Amino acid sequence: MSERIVVDPITRIEGHLRIEAEIENGKIKDAFSSGTMVRGLEKIVQGRDPRDVWAFVGRVCGVCTSTHSLTSVRAVENALNIVVPPNAELIRNIMACVLYMHDHVVHFYHLHALDWVDVVSSLKADPAAASAAAKGLSNWPKTSEGYFRDIQNRIKKFVESGQLGIFANGYWGHPAYKLTPEQNLIAVAHYLEALEWQKEIVKVHAIFGGKNPHPNYIVGGMPCSVNLDEANAINAERLAFVKQLLEEAKTFINQVYIPDLLLIAGVYKDEWGKIGGGISNYMSFGDFPTDGYGNIEGYKMPRGIILNRDLSRVHPVDADSPEEIKEYIYHSWYKYSQGDSAGLHPYDGETELNYTGPKPPYKNLDTNDKYSWVKTPRWKEQAMEVGPLSRLLVAYAAGVEPQKSLVDSTLKQLDLPAEALFSTLGRTAARGLETKLTADWALEFYDSLIQNLKSDSRTANTELWSENLWPKEAQGVGLTEAPRGALAHFIKIKNNRVENYQLVVPSTWNASPRDEKGQLSAYEASLIGTPVHDPKQPLEILRTIHSFDPCLACAVHLYDEKGDYVHQMDTF
């Protein structure tokens, strides 16, 4: 006998993602992913000046802040053939690296680690044993017995006060937790340390972009003035502070995040290195250009596609081609002028809302009909997973260094085969390895920037800013690898204004409902076959979905027609 359970919202950050899973004989037989809000920014930017769009679409998300703005200016630059100066490209790369480091660390500790770490268990830990274990992990200085005793006492005070806050709704004591009390105490200590660390690294965005979240960008480069000797510009002192922040971030990642990741991987690898893989196709648009945005051969992260987990070949991807990327709405609450079975390339994309779902309160979605606000993108009619695992797999298959050596050495250290990458744990590990890479790359880009500034201080190219120089009609695509995966913005410009704008975001690829042919997308497919110990405490579902770092647009709540709040289910 099967039963359907609902986890809504399943995210620990931006909500509006609902998972319904059918469980039979202790395993997930089928799963459905539903985005429960509508975004609509495509409508908001229609008719606007293309140079202003970055400021609107940047508000899609306050978590992967800056990545939508970067993608938008790239789309406009692509449409109008604007080339940015090398300094602007390097600053953009540094800011993107900072976003990766911040986003991935926050995800691991604050959005995903508690799927593996039992906070309550840490109360039973021996601080002396925790100290000894921590010293064996890395050279991180905060490893004394007194330090861990103080952390433990802080947790005890939370418990005794009854004000557990973010720790209140966990599935503590669940048999799927495998860490020792001492390992749990170490992880909780680093959870708290990461809260302090993350507010420092984002200062790099404030220096180059004026603020965080939502730092400033401009079409043609970056809106910051760099002069090593000028007090009112980004000068030598400010640049030295940037380097200090990048070096501190690299130390935290190498001495705290990576050791914790390897610790958790070593404990959970036998089970979670075999399940949660889902679909077998992986896509990366590539990013971090070193020789101009248009020269993909110079990308630190290569562009390409892996099909059927075949690591012997990397397939090319062309986002401009109308035959490659199409979006479908068969199970989504939209309508197309050509009918629900049509697939539209984003240049010709339509955003016409058509809600036909159940009215609240309701128990389950009608998954035979439309059941999500997320469209269903396909590459040559095939579902794709995007994100850190996809990026690492494409680089690994292409033999790109240092990615290949880093993956091989990590697999060897954990005594795992390459097949373990195709799993929940592989997805989580890929994010950590990528963080280590971007910490190194950020300092490389910084050194290149300092070298360039000795002979050239330009940070913007606005030669084509005059509307009189624009063609009457133009179109372009901006491609970026956001922390959560392949991101594309498509723009059509007519008479100097936005005629059409479409965003195909990572969560669209991963969280979308199945298509008309019944092909599952990444979230849904990854849950099939997953064992669930207790349907009332679906920790296993959280582990796999959180391994994607799910994040849907924020700041919307669900209300009924009378304005009353409908429902919230706290998940941890």
C-alpha positions as CSV (number, residue, x, y, z in Angstrom):
1,M,0.0,0.0,0.0
2,S,1.3,3.5,-0.9
3,E,0.8,6.8,0.7
4,R,1.5,10.4,-0.5
5,I,3.3,12.7,1.8
6,V,3.8,16.5,1.4
7,V,6.8,18.6,2.4
8,D,5.9,22.3,1.9
9,P,8.0,24.4,1.9
10,I,11.1,22.1,1.7
11,T,13.7,24.8,1.4
12,R,15.4,26.4,4.4
13,I,15.9,29.8,2.7
14,E,13.6,31.0,-0.1
15,G,10.5,28.9,0.0
16,H,7.7,28.2,-2.4
17,L,8.9,24.7,-3.3
18,R,6.5,21.8,-2.6
19,I,7.5,18.2,-2.8
20,E,4.8,15.4,-2.9
21,A,6.2,11.9,-2.7
22,E,4.4,8.6,-3.0
23,I,5.9,6.0,-0.7
24,E,5.5,2.3,-1.1
25,N,7.2,-0.4,1.0
26,G,9.4,2.1,2.6
27,K,10.8,3.6,-0.6
28,I,9.7,6.6,-2.8
29,K,7.9,5.2,-5.8
30,D,7.1,8.6,-7.5
31,A,7.7,12.3,-6.7
32,F,6.4,15.6,-7.8
33,S,8.0,19.0,-7.6
34,S,5.9,22.2,-7.5
35,G,6.9,25.8,-7.5
36,T,4.1,27.5,-5.6
37,M,4.6,31.1,-6.6
38,V,4.8,33.1,-9.8
39,R,7.8,35.4,-10.6
40,G,6.7,37.6,-13.5
41,L,9.8,39.8,-13.8
42,E,9.7,39.1,-17.5
43,K,6.5,41.3,-17.6
44,I,8.0,44.0,-15.4
45,V,10.9,44.8,-17.7
46,Q,9.0,44.9,-21.0
47,G,9.2,48.3,-22.6
48,R,12.1,49.5,-20.4
49,D,15.6,50.7,-21.3
50,P,17.8,47.6,-21.7
51,R,20.5,49.3,-19.8
52,D,18.3,49.4,-16.7
53,V,17.1,45.8,-16.7
54,W,19.9,44.5,-14.6
55,A,18.6,46.4,-11.6
56,F,15.2,44.8,-11.9
57,V,16.1,41.2,-12.6
58,G,18.8,41.3,-9.9
59,R,16.0,41.3,-7.4
60,V,15.0,37.8,-8.5
61,C,17.0,36.6,-5.6
62,G,18.8,38.0,-2.6
63,V,20.8,34.9,-2.0
64,C,22.6,34.4,-5.3
65,T,22.8,38.2,-5.3
66,S,24.6,39.8,-8.3
67,T,24.4,36.8,-10.6
68,H,21.2,37.8,-12.3
69,S,22.5,41.4,-12.8
70,L,25.7,40.0,-14.3
71,T,23.7,37.8,-16.7
72,S,21.5,40.6,-17.7
73,V,24.3,43.0,-18.7
74,R,26.0,40.2,-20.6
75,A,22.7,39.7,-22.5
76,V,22.5,43.4,-23.5
77,E,26.3,43.4,-24.3
78,N,25.8,40.4,-26.5
79,A,22.9,42.0,-28.3
80,L,24.7,45.3,-28.9
81,N,28.2,43.8,-29.5
82,I,29.7,45.7,-26.5
83,V,33.1,44.4,-25.3
84,V,34.0,45.1,-21.7
85,P,37.5,46.2,-20.6
86,P,39.8,43.5,-19.1
87,N,39.6,45.2,-15.6
88,A,35.8,45.0,-15.6
89,E,36.0,41.3,-16.6
90,L,38.4,40.6,-13.8
91,I,36.3,42.5,-11.2
92,R,33.2,40.6,-12.4
93,N,35.1,37.4,-11.9
94,I,36.3,38.3,-8.4
95,M,32.7,39.2,-7.4
96,A,31.4,35.9,-8.9
97,C,34.0,34.0,-7.0
98,V,33.0,35.7,-3.8
99,L,29.4,34.9,-4.5
100,Y,30.3,31.2,-4.9
101,M,32.3,31.1,-1.7
102,H,29.6,32.9,0.3
103,D,26.7,31.0,-1.2
104,H,28.3,27.5,-1.0
105,V,29.5,27.9,2.6
106,V,26.1,29.3,3.7
107,H,24.4,26.4,1.9
108,F,26.6,23.7,3.4
109,Y,26.3,24.9,7.0
110,H,23.0,26.7,7.3
111,L,20.8,25.1,4.7
112,H,22.1,21.5,4.3
113,A,24.5,20.4,7.1
114,L,21.6,19.9,9.5
115,D,20.4,17.1,7.2
116,W,23.5,15.2,8.3
117,V,24.2,16.8,11.8
118,D,22.2,16.1,14.9
119,V,22.4,19.2,17.0
120,V,20.8,17.7,20.1
121,S,23.3,14.8,20.0
122,S,26.1,17.4,20.5
123,L,24.9,17.9,24.1
124,K,26.2,14.4,24.9
125,A,29.7,15.1,23.5
126,D,32.9,15.0,25.5
127,P,34.6,18.4,24.8
128,A,38.0,16.9,25.3
129,A,37.3,14.2,22.7
130,A,35.8,16.8,20.3
131,S,39.0,18.9,20.7
132,A,41.2,15.9,19.8
133,A,39.1,15.0,16.8
134,A,39.1,18.6,15.6
135,K,42.8,18.9,15.8
136,G,43.1,15.8,13.6
137,L,41.0,17.5,10.9
138,S,43.0,20.6,10.1
139,N,45.2,23.4,11.5
140,W,42.2,25.6,12.3
141,P,43.1,27.3,15.6
142,K,39.7,27.1,17.3
143,T,40.0,23.5,18.6
144,S,40.6,23.8,22.3
145,E,38.7,21.7,24.9
146,G,37.5,25.0,26.5
147,Y,36.2,26.3,23.2
148,F,34.0,23.2,22.5
149,R,32.8,23.3,26.1
150,D,31.7,26.9,25.7
151,I,29.9,26.0,22.5
152,Q,28.2,23.1,24.2
153,N,27.1,25.4,27.0
154,R,25.6,27.8,24.5
155,I,23.5,25.0,23.0
156,K,22.4,23.9,26.5
157,K,21.2,27.4,27.3
158,F,19.1,27.4,24.1
159,V,17.6,24.1,25.1
160,E,16.9,25.1,28.7
161,S,15.3,28.4,27.6
162,G,13.0,26.7,25.2
163,Q,13.9,29.3,22.6
164,L,15.5,27.0,20.1
165,G,14.9,29.3,17.2
166,I,16.3,27.8,14.0
167,F,17.0,24.5,15.9
168,A,13.4,24.0,17.0
169,N,12.0,21.9,14.2
170,G,14.7,19.4,13.4
171,Y,14.2,15.6,13.3
172,W,16.8,15.2,16.1
173,G,17.3,11.6,17.1
174,H,16.3,10.3,13.7
175,P,18.1,6.9,13.1
176,A,19.5,8.2,9.7
177,Y,21.9,10.5,11.7
178,K,25.3,8.7,11.9
179,L,27.8,11.2,13.3
180,T,29.2,10.7,16.8
181,P,28.2,13.3,19.5
182,E,31.8,14.8,19.2
183,Q,31.5,15.1,15.4
184,N,28.1,16.8,15.8
185,L,29.6,19.2,18.3
186,I,32.4,20.1,15.9
187,A,29.9,20.7,13.1
188,V,27.6,22.9,15.3
189,A,30.6,25.0,16.3
190,H,31.6,25.5,12.7
191,Y,27.9,26.3,11.9
192,L,28.1,29.2,14.3
193,E,31.5,30.3,13.0
194,A,30.3,30.3,9.4
195,L,27.5,32.7,10.5
196,E,30.2,35.2,11.5
197,W,32.5,34.5,8.5
198,Q,29.8,35.0,5.9
199,K,29.1,38.6,6.7
200,E,32.8,39.5,6.2
201,I,33.4,38.1,2.7
202,V,30.5,40.0,1.1
203,K,32.3,43.3,1.8
204,V,34.1,42.6,-1.4
205,H,30.8,43.2,-3.2
206,A,30.3,46.4,-1.3
207,I,33.8,47.6,-2.4
208,F,33.4,46.9,-6.1
209,G,29.6,47.1,-6.4
210,G,28.7,49.7,-3.8
211,K,26.6,47.4,-1.6
212,N,25.4,43.9,-0.8
213,P,23.0,42.4,-1.5
214,H,22.3,43.5,-5.1
215,P,25.6,45.2,-5.9
216,N,25.7,47.6,-8.9
217,Y,26.6,46.7,-12.5
218,I,26.5,48.6,-15.8
219,V,26.2,47.5,-19.4
220,G,29.8,47.9,-20.7
221,G,31.7,47.1,-17.5
222,M,31.6,48.0,-13.8
223,P,30.5,51.2,-12.2
224,C,33.5,51.6,-10.0
225,S,36.4,53.9,-10.3
226,V,39.9,52.5,-9.6
227,N,42.8,54.8,-8.9
228,L,45.5,53.6,-6.6
229,D,46.3,57.0,-5.3
230,E,42.9,58.6,-5.1
231,A,41.1,58.8,-1.7
232,N,37.6,58.9,-3.3
233,A,38.2,55.9,-5.6
234,I,39.0,52.2,-5.0
235,N,42.6,52.9,-4.0
236,A,45.5,50.8,-2.9
237,E,44.2,50.6,0.6
238,R,40.8,49.3,-0.5
239,L,42.4,46.7,-2.8
240,A,44.6,45.5,-0.1
241,F,41.5,44.9,2.1
242,V,40.0,42.9,-0.8
243,K,43.0,40.7,-0.8
244,Q,42.9,40.2,2.9
245,L,39.2,39.2,2.7
246,L,40.0,36.7,-0.1
247,E,42.9,35.2,1.8
248,E,40.8,34.8,5.0
249,A,38.0,33.2,3.0
250,K,40.5,30.7,1.4
251,T,41.8,29.8,4.9
252,F,38.3,29.2,6.3
253,I,37.3,27.1,3.3
254,N,40.4,24.9,3.4
255,Q,40.6,24.5,7.2
256,V,36.9,24.4,8.1
257,Y,34.5,23.7,5.2
258,I,36.5,21.1,3.3
259,P,37.5,19.0,6.4
260,D,33.9,19.0,7.6
261,L,32.7,18.0,4.1
262,L,35.2,15.1,4.0
263,L,34.2,14.1,7.5
264,I,30.5,13.9,6.6
265,A,31.3,12.2,3.3
266,G,33.4,9.5,5.1
267,V,30.6,8.7,7.5
268,Y,27.7,8.6,5.0
269,K,29.4,7.4,1.8
270,D,28.3,3.8,1.8
271,E,24.6,4.7,1.4
272,W,24.4,8.2,0.2
273,G,27.1,7.7,-2.4
274,K,24.8,5.3,-4.2
275,I,21.3,7.0,-4.2
276,G,19.8,10.3,-5.3
277,G,21.5,10.5,-8.7
278,G,18.3,11.0,-10.6
279,I,18.6,11.9,-14.3
280,S,21.8,11.1,-16.2
281,N,22.3,14.3,-18.2
282,Y,24.3,17.2,-17.0
283,M,24.7,20.7,-18.5
284,S,27.1,23.6,-17.9
285,F,27.2,27.0,-19.7
286,G,30.7,27.6,-18.4
287,D,32.0,30.7,-16.8
288,F,34.9,32.7,-15.4
289,P,36.4,34.0,-18.7
290,T,40.1,34.7,-18.8
291,D,40.3,36.0,-22.4
292,G,37.1,37.7,-23.1
293,Y,33.5,36.6,-22.4
294,G,33.0,35.3,-25.9
295,N,36.0,33.1,-25.9
296,I,34.8,29.9,-24.2
297,E,38.1,28.2,-24.7
298,G,39.5,30.5,-22.0
299,Y,36.8,29.7,-19.4
300,K,37.9,28.3,-16.0
301,M,34.7,26.4,-16.0
302,P,34.1,24.7,-19.4
303,R,30.9,24.7,-21.4
304,G,29.2,21.4,-22.4
305,I,26.9,18.6,-21.8
306,I,27.3,15.0,-20.4
307,L,24.7,12.6,-21.7
308,N,23.8,9.3,-20.0
309,R,26.7,9.7,-17.5
310,D,29.1,9.0,-20.3
311,L,32.3,10.8,-19.2
312,S,34.1,9.9,-22.4
313,R,32.5,12.7,-24.4
314,V,31.4,16.3,-23.8
315,H,28.7,17.6,-26.1
316,P,28.5,21.3,-27.2
317,V,25.6,23.5,-26.2
318,D,24.4,26.5,-28.2
319,A,21.8,28.6,-26.3
320,D,21.2,30.7,-29.3
321,S,20.0,27.8,-31.4
322,P,16.2,27.5,-31.6
323,E,16.6,23.7,-32.0
324,E,18.4,23.2,-28.7
325,I,16.7,24.9,-25.7
326,K,13.0,25.1,-25.5
327,E,10.5,25.6,-22.6
328,Y,7.3,23.6,-22.2
329,I,4.3,24.3,-20.0
330,Y,2.3,21.1,-20.3
331,H,2.3,20.7,-16.5
332,S,2.8,24.4,-15.7
333,W,0.3,27.1,-14.9
334,Y,0.9,29.1,-18.1
335,K,-0.6,29.2,-21.6
336,Y,1.1,29.5,-25.0
337,S,-0.6,31.0,-28.1
338,Q,0.5,27.8,-29.9
339,G,-1.1,25.5,-27.4
340,D,0.1,23.6,-24.3
341,S,2.1,21.1,-26.2
342,A,4.3,23.7,-27.9
343,G,7.9,24.2,-27.0
344,L,9.3,27.8,-27.3
345,H,12.9,29.0,-27.6
346,P,13.3,31.7,-25.0
347,Y,13.8,34.4,-27.6
348,D,10.1,33.7,-28.5
349,G,9.1,32.8,-25.0
350,E,5.7,33.8,-23.6
351,T,4.7,34.5,-19.9
352,E,1.0,34.3,-19.9
353,L,-0.4,33.1,-16.5
354,N,-3.0,30.4,-16.4
355,Y,-3.7,29.1,-12.9
356,T,-5.9,26.0,-13.0
357,G,-4.8,24.4,-9.7
358,P,-6.8,23.7,-6.6
359,K,-8.0,26.4,-4.3
360,P,-6.6,26.4,-0.8
361,P,-6.9,24.6,1.5
362,Y,-6.1,21.4,-0.4
363,K,-4.5,18.1,0.5
364,N,-2.7,17.2,-2.8
365,L,-2.0,18.7,-6.2
366,D,-3.6,17.2,-9.3
367,T,-0.4,16.0,-10.8
368,N,-2.1,14.6,-13.8
369,D,-2.9,18.2,-14.8
370,K,-0.8,21.4,-14.4
371,Y,0.8,21.5,-10.9
372,S,3.6,24.1,-10.9
373,W,4.5,27.7,-11.6
374,V,7.9,26.5,-12.9
375,K,8.1,25.9,-16.7
376,T,9.9,22.8,-18.1
377,P,13.0,23.5,-20.1
378,R,14.6,20.8,-22.3
379,W,17.8,20.6,-24.3
380,K,17.1,18.8,-27.5
381,E,14.0,17.4,-25.8
382,Q,16.1,16.0,-22.9
383,A,16.0,16.8,-19.2
384,M,19.2,18.2,-17.7
385,E,20.6,18.6,-14.2
386,V,22.5,21.8,-13.6
387,G,24.7,23.0,-10.7
388,P,28.1,22.3,-9.1
389,L,28.0,18.6,-9.9
390,S,27.2,19.3,-13.6
391,R,30.0,21.8,-13.8
392,L,32.5,19.5,-12.2
393,L,31.5,16.5,-14.4
394,V,31.8,18.5,-17.6
395,A,35.3,19.7,-16.5
396,Y,36.3,16.2,-15.4
397,A,35.1,14.6,-18.6
398,A,37.0,17.3,-20.6
399,G,40.2,16.6,-18.7
400,V,40.3,20.3,-17.5
401,E,42.7,21.1,-14.7
402,P,42.7,21.6,-11.7
403,Q,39.2,20.1,-11.6
404,K,40.2,16.6,-12.8
405,S,43.1,16.2,-10.4
406,L,41.0,17.5,-7.5
407,V,38.1,15.1,-8.2
408,D,40.5,12.1,-8.5
409,S,42.4,12.9,-5.3
410,T,39.1,13.4,-3.4
411,L,37.7,10.1,-4.7
412,K,40.9,8.3,-3.7
413,Q,40.9,9.9,-0.2
414,L,37.3,8.7,0.3
415,D,38.0,5.3,-1.4
416,L,35.1,5.8,-3.8
417,P,34.7,5.1,-7.5
418,A,33.8,7.8,-10.0
419,E,30.3,6.4,-10.1
420,A,29.8,7.8,-6.5
421,L,29.6,11.3,-8.1
422,F,26.2,10.5,-9.4
423,S,24.5,10.7,-6.1
424,T,23.2,12.9,-3.3
425,L,26.6,12.9,-1.6
426,G,28.4,13.5,-4.9
427,R,26.3,16.6,-5.5
428,T,27.1,17.9,-2.0
429,A,30.8,17.1,-2.4
430,A,31.0,18.8,-5.8
431,R,29.8,22.1,-4.3
432,G,32.6,22.0,-1.7
433,L,35.3,21.2,-4.2
434,E,34.0,24.0,-6.4
435,T,34.3,26.4,-3.4
436,K,37.9,25.4,-3.0
437,L,38.6,26.1,-6.6
438,T,36.9,29.5,-6.6
439,A,38.9,30.5,-3.5
440,D,42.1,29.9,-5.5
441,W,40.7,31.6,-8.7
442,A,39.6,34.7,-6.8
443,L,43.2,35.4,-5.8
444,E,44.4,34.7,-9.3
445,F,42.0,37.2,-10.7
446,Y,43.0,39.7,-8.0
447,D,46.7,39.4,-9.0
448,S,45.8,39.9,-12.7
449,L,43.8,43.0,-11.8
450,I,46.6,44.5,-9.8
451,Q,49.0,43.9,-12.8
452,N,46.6,45.4,-15.3
453,L,46.0,48.5,-13.2
454,K,49.7,49.4,-13.6
455,S,49.0,50.4,-17.2
456,D,45.3,50.6,-17.6
457,S,42.6,51.8,-15.1
458,R,39.5,51.6,-17.3
459,T,36.6,49.7,-15.9
460,A,33.9,50.4,-18.4
461,N,33.3,50.8,-22.1
462,T,30.4,53.0,-22.9
463,E,31.2,53.8,-26.5
464,L,27.9,52.2,-27.7
465,W,25.8,53.7,-24.9
466,S,24.2,56.2,-27.4
467,E,20.8,54.9,-28.5
468,N,21.5,56.5,-31.9
469,L,24.2,53.8,-32.5
470,W,21.9,50.9,-31.8
471,P,20.2,48.8,-34.5
472,K,16.4,49.1,-34.6
473,E,16.1,45.5,-33.6
474,A,18.6,43.2,-31.8
475,Q,18.6,40.1,-29.7
476,G,21.2,38.6,-27.3
477,V,21.7,36.0,-24.6
478,G,23.7,36.3,-21.4
479,L,25.0,33.1,-20.0
480,T,26.4,32.6,-16.5
481,E,27.0,29.7,-14.1
482,A,25.1,30.9,-11.0
483,P,26.0,29.0,-7.8
484,R,23.0,26.8,-8.4
485,G,23.6,26.1,-12.0
486,A,23.3,27.2,-15.7
487,L,21.6,30.6,-15.9
488,A,20.5,32.3,-19.1
489,H,18.8,35.6,-19.8
490,F,17.4,36.2,-23.3
491,I,16.6,39.7,-24.6
492,K,14.9,41.1,-27.7
493,I,15.4,44.9,-28.2
494,K,13.2,46.9,-30.6
495,N,13.3,50.7,-31.0
496,N,15.7,50.9,-28.1
497,R,13.4,49.2,-25.6
498,V,12.9,45.7,-24.3
499,E,10.4,43.8,-26.6
500,N,10.8,40.5,-24.9
501,Y,12.8,39.2,-21.9
502,Q,13.0,35.6,-20.6
503,L,15.0,34.0,-17.8
504,V,15.8,30.3,-17.8
505,V,17.2,29.8,-14.3
506,P,18.8,26.9,-12.6
507,S,15.7,26.0,-10.6
508,T,13.7,26.0,-13.8
509,W,15.9,23.1,-15.0
510,N,16.1,21.2,-11.8
511,A,12.7,21.9,-10.1
512,S,10.4,21.8,-13.2
513,P,7.5,19.4,-13.5
514,R,7.7,16.5,-15.9
515,D,7.0,17.1,-19.6
516,E,4.2,15.8,-21.8
517,K,6.3,12.7,-22.6
518,G,6.5,11.9,-18.9
519,Q,10.2,12.7,-18.6
520,L,11.0,13.7,-15.0
521,S,13.3,16.6,-14.2
522,A,16.1,16.5,-11.7
523,Y,14.4,17.0,-8.4
524,E,11.6,14.5,-9.1
525,A,13.9,11.8,-10.6
526,S,16.5,12.1,-7.8
527,L,13.9,10.9,-5.2
528,I,12.8,7.8,-6.9
529,G,14.0,4.7,-5.0
530,T,15.0,6.7,-1.9
531,P,14.3,4.8,1.4
532,V,12.2,6.7,3.9
533,H,12.4,5.4,7.5
534,D,9.5,7.5,8.8
535,P,7.1,9.3,6.5
536,K,6.3,11.7,9.3
537,Q,10.0,12.7,9.5
538,P,11.1,12.6,5.9
539,L,14.7,13.5,6.5
540,E,15.8,11.5,3.5
541,I,13.8,13.7,1.2
542,L,15.4,16.8,2.7
543,R,18.9,15.4,2.1
544,T,18.5,14.8,-1.6
545,I,16.5,17.9,-2.5
546,H,18.7,20.1,-0.3
547,S,21.8,18.7,-2.1
548,F,20.7,20.8,-5.1
549,D,20.6,23.9,-2.9
550,P,17.0,24.6,-3.9
551,C,16.1,28.3,-4.0
552,L,13.0,29.9,-5.5
553,A,12.1,33.6,-5.7
554,C,11.4,35.1,-2.3
555,A,9.1,37.6,-0.5
556,V,5.8,36.1,-1.5
557,H,3.4,34.4,0.9
558,L,0.2,32.5,0.1
559,Y,-3.1,33.9,1.1
560,D,-6.7,33.0,0.3
561,E,-9.2,35.2,-1.4
562,K,-10.1,36.8,1.9
563,G,-6.5,37.8,2.7
564,D,-6.0,35.2,5.4
565,Y,-2.8,33.3,5.7
566,V,-3.2,29.8,4.4
567,H,-0.6,27.4,5.7
568,Q,3.0,26.9,6.6
569,M,4.8,23.6,7.4
570,D,8.2,24.2,9.1
571,T,10.8,21.7,7.9
572,F,14.3,21.1,9.1
